[in-house]
Amino acid sequence: MGLLQSVIKFYLVVLMFRSAMTRQELYFNPLGKLVAKMTDPVLEKAFKLTKKGADNILPIFLVLAVLLDGLVIFMLTGYGIIIALLAGLADILTFLMLFYIVSTILGGFAGNASMTHYAMFFKRIASFWVKLTRTFFPIKSNGIILPAVIIIFAFFTLAIAGVNIGYQTVTSGINPVASIMSAARSNLLSVAGLLDIFVWLVIIRALMSWVSPDPRNPVVQIIHSLTEPVMEPFRKIIPTIGAIDISPMVLIFVVYFLKTLLVRLVGIIF
């Protein structure tokens, strides 16, 4: 089940990247070429959609992702169809929350000399949430990142709480407070799980440094964009030992410590 759901989410991310790119970027940018290769057969050849038309129906693809996710859960778990669809909706909402949080953080570093230009795509994806946050907090600098992340977390927590209430309507009595608490706990643990993924990205980047991959490769640049905002300050603080850079190892220990702390805090609070 995890593999099928991962494929659904991966393609959803590809579609969101496509919506954040111009038509020129889709055909001249290395990452854009990869995105176009994965989406054009479906959008332009099968459905005869233009770039603008495909962008406009992105919400339909989100709904389709929920239906497919729910169908996978229905087929493999034995849940009723309504329960499975609600579980699929909660799963996609959690994924979108994490993706928008990551995009908001990385987008704040767009234009930084040490970042790849791919950070601009994350900035475009997160622009709605940044603009929304600025209506409440008129902050012009990157100080807007933390309030935006909090708003994203709060919005999706309430959305998932609504899904939980729908589940309670089908199975038992409605308890809004318990639904919100459960959604907040689940989302915080999902954020903690995101730290595990970050650790693996740091490990992959460290291994790649030993084989000197093509820096223009889209996968290499994406991994660089995802890790550089945190790795750069660590490199400045942690001295090398001879020719060996130990900052990735120190960063991994720090991230695991933060994850353990977050999980324990969630256990204490909830």
MINUNU-58104 format. One line per field, with one value per residue (C-alpha): chain; z, y, x; residue in three letters. Coordinates in Angstrom, 1 decimal. Each point is the difference from the previous one (the first is absolute). Example, Ala and Ser with C-alpha at 12.3 -4.5 7.8 and 13.67 -1.06 7.14 Angstrom:
// MINUNU-58104
chain <- A;A
Z <- 7.8;-0.7
Y <- -4.5;3.4
X <- 12.3;1.4
res <- ALA;SER
This chain:
// MINUNU-58104
chain <- A;A;A;A;A;A;A;A;A;A;A;A;A;A;A;A;A;A;A;A;A;A;A;A;A;A;A;A;A;A;A;A;A;A;A;A;A;A;A;A;A;A;A;A;A;A;A;A;A;A;A;A;A;A;A;A;A;A;A;A;A;A;A;A;A;A;A;A;A;A;A;A;A;A;A;A;A;A;A;A;A;A;A;A;A;A;A;A;A;A;A;A;A;A;A;A;A;A;A;A;A;A;A;A;A;A;A;A;A;A;A;A;A;A;A;A;A;A;A;A;A;A;A;A;A;A;A;A;A;A;A;A;A;A;A;A;A;A;A;A;A;A;A;A;A;A;A;A;A;A;A;A;A;A;A;A;A;A;A;A;A;A;A;A;A;A;A;A;A;A;A;A;A;A;A;A;A;A;A;A;A;A;A;A;A;A;A;A;A;A;A;A;A;A;A;A;A;A;A;A;A;A;A;A;A;A;A;A;A;A;A;A;A;A;A;A;A;A;A;A;A;A;A;A;A;A;A;A;A;A;A;A;A;A;A;A;A;A;A;A;A;A;A;A;A;A;A;A;A;A;A;A;A;A;A;A;A;A;A;A;A;A;A;A;A;A;A;A;A;A
Z <- 0.0;0.8;-3.4;-1.9;2.2;-0.5;-3.8;0.3;2.1;-2.2;-3.1;1.9;0.9;-3.7;-1.0;2.6;-1.2;-3.6;1.2;1.5;-3.3;-3.1;-3.3;-0.9;3.2;-0.8;-3.2;0.7;3.7;0.9;2.7;-2.2;-2.8;2.5;1.2;-3.5;-1.0;2.9;-0.5;-3.7;-1.1;2.4;-0.1;-3.5;-2.1;1.8;1.3;-2.6;2.7;-0.3;2.7;1.4;-0.3;1.9;2.8;0.3;0.7;2.6;2.7;-2.1;0.2;3.8;0.2;-2.2;2.2;3.0;-1.8;-1.1;3.5;1.5;-2.6;0.9;3.7;-0.8;-2.0;2.4;3.4;-0.1;1.3;-1.3;-3.0;1.9;2.8;-2.7;-1.8;3.2;0.8;-3.5;0.4;3.4;-1.5;-3.0;2.3;2.3;-3.0;-1.4;3.4;0.1;-3.6;0.5;3.2;-1.9;-2.9;2.2;1.8;-3.2;-1.9;2.6;-1.2;-3.7;-1.3;2.6;-1.8;1.6;-1.1;-3.4;-2.1;0.6;3.3;-2.1;-0.9;3.7;0.6;-2.7;1.4;3.5;-1.2;0.8;3.7;0.3;-1.5;2.3;3.0;-0.9;0.2;3.7;0.6;-2.3;0.1;-3.1;0.8;0.5;3.5;-1.7;-0.3;3.5;0.2;-3.4;1.2;3.1;-2.2;-2.3;3.0;1.6;-3.3;-0.7;3.6;-0.1;-3.4;1.3;3.1;-2.3;-1.6;3.4;0.8;-3.2;1.1;3.4;-1.6;-1.8;2.9;3.3;1.7;-1.0;2.3;-1.7;2.7;-0.2;-3.8;0.1;2.7;-2.1;-3.2;1.7;1.5;-3.3;-1.9;2.6;-0.3;-3.8;0.2;2.3;-2.7;-2.6;2.0;-0.8;-3.7;0.4;1.6;-2.9;-2.4;1.9;-0.1;-3.8;-0.5;2.0;-2.0;-3.3;1.0;-0.2;-3.7;-1.3;-1.9;-2.7;1.9;-2.8;0.5;1.2;2.7;1.4;0.0;1.7;2.8;0.2;0.3;2.7;2.2;-0.6;2.2;3.1;-1.1;-0.9;3.6;1.4;-2.4;1.2;3.7;-0.2;-1.0;-2.4;1.3;-2.6;-3.3;1.6;0.5;3.1;0.0;-1.6;2.8;2.7;-1.8;0.0;3.8;0.5;-2.2;1.8;3.4;-1.2;-1.2;3.3;1.9;-2.2;0.3;3.8;0.2;-2.1;2.4;3.0;-1.5;-1.5
Y <- 0.0;2.4;-0.4;0.7;3.0;1.3;-0.2;2.1;2.6;0.1;0.7;2.6;1.8;-0.2;1.7;2.7;0.7;0.2;2.6;2.0;0.1;2.1;-1.7;1.0;-1.6;-3.2;-0.4;1.6;-0.5;-3.4;-0.7;1.5;-2.4;-2.9;1.3;0.5;-3.5;-1.5;2.2;0.9;-3.5;0.3;3.7;1.1;-3.2;-1.9;2.9;2.7;2.6;3.1;1.0;2.5;-2.5;-2.6;2.5;1.0;-3.6;-0.8;-0.1;-2.8;-2.0;0.5;-1.4;-2.9;-0.6;-0.3;-2.4;-2.2;0.1;-1.0;-2.7;-1.5;0.0;-1.5;-2.9;-0.8;0.5;-1.2;3.4;1.1;2.3;3.2;-0.7;-0.7;3.2;2.0;-1.7;0.8;3.7;0.2;-1.6;2.4;3.0;-1.0;-0.4;3.4;1.6;-1.4;0.9;3.6;0.4;-1.2;2.2;3.1;-0.6;-0.7;2.8;2.5;-0.8;0.7;2.4;-1.0;-0.4;-3.4;-1.4;-1.5;1.9;-2.9;1.7;2.5;-2.8;-0.7;3.8;0.1;-3.1;1.6;3.5;-0.4;-0.7;2.7;2.6;-1.2;0.2;3.6;1.1;-0.7;0.6;2.7;-1.2;0.6;-2.1;-3.7;0.5;-0.9;-3.6;-1.1;1.6;-1.5;-3.5;0.5;1.0;-2.9;-2.4;1.5;0.0;-3.7;-1.0;1.5;-1.6;-3.5;0.6;0.5;-3.3;-1.6;1.4;-1.6;-3.3;0.4;0.7;-3.3;-2.1;1.6;3.3;3.3;1.5;3.2;0.6;-3.6;0.3;3.1;-1.5;-3.1;1.9;2.2;-3.0;-1.8;3.0;0.6;-3.6;0.3;3.1;-2.2;-2.6;2.6;0.3;-3.6;0.7;3.0;-2.2;-2.3;2.9;1.2;-3.6;-0.2;3.4;-1.0;-3.2;1.9;2.3;-3.0;-0.8;3.7;-0.2;2.4;3.2;0.8;-3.3;0.9;-2.6;1.3;3.5;-0.9;-1.8;3.0;2.4;-2.2;-0.2;3.1;2.4;-2.1;-1.3;3.3;1.5;-3.3;0.1;3.4;-1.1;-3.5;0.0;-2.7;-2.7;0.0;-0.3;-1.6;2.0;-1.4;2.6;-2.5;-2.5;2.8;1.1;-3.5;-0.3;3.4;-0.9;-3.3;1.8;2.5;-2.8;-1.8;3.2;0.7;-3.5;0.1;3.5;-1.3;-3.0;2.4;2.5;-2.5
X <- 0.0;2.8;1.6;-3.3;-0.7;3.6;-0.5;-3.2;1.7;3.1;-2.1;-1.9;3.2;1.1;-3.3;0.5;3.5;-1.4;-2.6;2.9;2.0;-0.3;-0.4;3.6;1.3;-1.9;2.0;3.4;0.6;1.4;-2.5;-2.8;0.9;-0.3;-3.4;-1.2;1.1;-2.1;-3.1;-0.3;-1.2;-2.9;-0.9;0.8;-0.2;-2.8;-2.1;1.1;0.6;2.0;2.4;-2.5;-2.8;2.0;0.8;-3.7;-1.1;2.7;-2.8;-1.6;3.2;0.1;-3.5;1.0;3.0;-2.3;-2.3;2.9;1.6;-3.3;-0.5;3.4;-1.0;-3.4;1.5;2.8;-1.5;-3.5;-1.4;-3.4;0.2;-1.0;2.6;2.6;-0.7;0.2;3.3;1.3;-1.1;1.9;3.1;0.1;-0.7;2.9;2.3;-1.0;0.7;3.5;0.6;-1.1;2.0;3.2;-0.8;-0.5;3.3;2.0;-1.7;1.2;3.6;-0.8;2.7;2.5;3.4;0.6;-3.4;-0.8;-2.6;-2.4;-0.8;-2.1;-2.4;-0.6;-0.5;-2.7;-1.8;0.0;-0.9;-3.7;0.7;2.6;-2.4;-2.8;2.3;1.0;-3.6;0.2;3.7;1.4;3.6;2.1;3.1;0.5;-1.4;-3.4;1.1;-0.8;-3.4;-0.8;1.0;-2.2;-3.0;0.5;0.2;-3.1;-2.0;0.7;-0.5;-3.5;-0.6;1.1;-2.1;-3.0;0.8;0.2;-3.4;-1.3;1.5;-1.7;-3.3;0.2;1.3;-0.9;-0.9;1.6;2.7;1.5;2.6;1.3;0.0;2.2;2.3;0.4;0.7;2.6;1.7;0.0;1.4;2.7;1.1;0.0;2.3;2.2;0.0;1.0;3.3;0.8;-0.3;2.3;2.6;-0.1;0.4;3.1;1.4;-0.6;1.6;3.0;0.4;-0.4;2.9;2.3;-0.9;-0.2;-3.4;-0.9;-1.1;-2.4;-1.9;-3.6;0.0;3.3;-1.3;-3.2;1.9;2.3;-3.0;-1.6;3.1;2.1;-2.0;0.9;3.4;1.5;-0.1;1.3;3.0;0.8;-0.1;1.6;3.6;1.3;2.4;2.7;-1.8;-3.1;-3.2;-1.7;-2.8;-2.5;0.6;-0.5;-3.1;-1.5;0.6;-1.7;-3.0;-0.5;0.2;-2.6;-2.3;0.3;-0.8;-3.0;-1.4;0.4;-1.7;-2.9;-0.3;0.0;-2.5;-2.4
res <- MET;GLY;LEU;LEU;GLN;SER;VAL;ILE;LYS;PHE;TYR;LEU;VAL;VAL;LEU;MET;PHE;ARG;SER;ALA;MET;THR;ARG;GLN;GLU;LEU;TYR;PHE;ASN;PRO;LEU;GLY;LYS;LEU;VAL;ALA;LYS;MET;THR;ASP;PRO;VAL;LEU;GLU;LYS;ALA;PHE;LYS;LEU;THR;LYS;LYS;GLY;ALA;ASP;ASN;ILE;LEU;PRO;ILE;PHE;LEU;VAL;LEU;ALA;VAL;LEU;LEU;ASP;GLY;LEU;VAL;ILE;PHE;MET;LEU;THR;GLY;TYR;GLY;ILE;ILE;ILE;ALA;LEU;LEU;ALA;GLY;LEU;ALA;ASP;ILE;LEU;THR;PHE;LEU;MET;LEU;PHE;TYR;ILE;VAL;SER;THR;ILE;LEU;GLY;GLY;PHE;ALA;GLY;ASN;ALA;SER;MET;THR;HIS;TYR;ALA;MET;PHE;PHE;LYS;ARG;ILE;ALA;SER;PHE;TRP;VAL;LYS;LEU;THR;ARG;THR;PHE;PHE;PRO;ILE;LYS;SER;ASN;GLY;ILE;ILE;LEU;PRO;ALA;VAL;ILE;ILE;ILE;PHE;ALA;PHE;PHE;THR;LEU;ALA;ILE;ALA;GLY;VAL;ASN;ILE;GLY;TYR;GLN;THR;VAL;THR;SER;GLY;ILE;ASN;PRO;VAL;ALA;SER;ILE;MET;SER;ALA;ALA;ARG;SER;ASN;LEU;LEU;SER;VAL;ALA;GLY;LEU;LEU;ASP;ILE;PHE;VAL;TRP;LEU;VAL;ILE;ILE;ARG;ALA;LEU;MET;SER;TRP;VAL;SER;PRO;ASP;PRO;ARG;ASN;PRO;VAL;VAL;GLN;ILE;ILE;HIS;SER;LEU;THR;GLU;PRO;VAL;MET;GLU;PRO;PHE;ARG;LYS;ILE;ILE;PRO;THR;ILE;GLY;ALA;ILE;ASP;ILE;SER;PRO;MET;VAL;LEU;ILE;PHE;VAL;VAL;TYR;PHE;LEU;LYS;THR;LEU;LEU;VAL;ARG;LEU;VAL;GLY;ILE;ILE;PHE
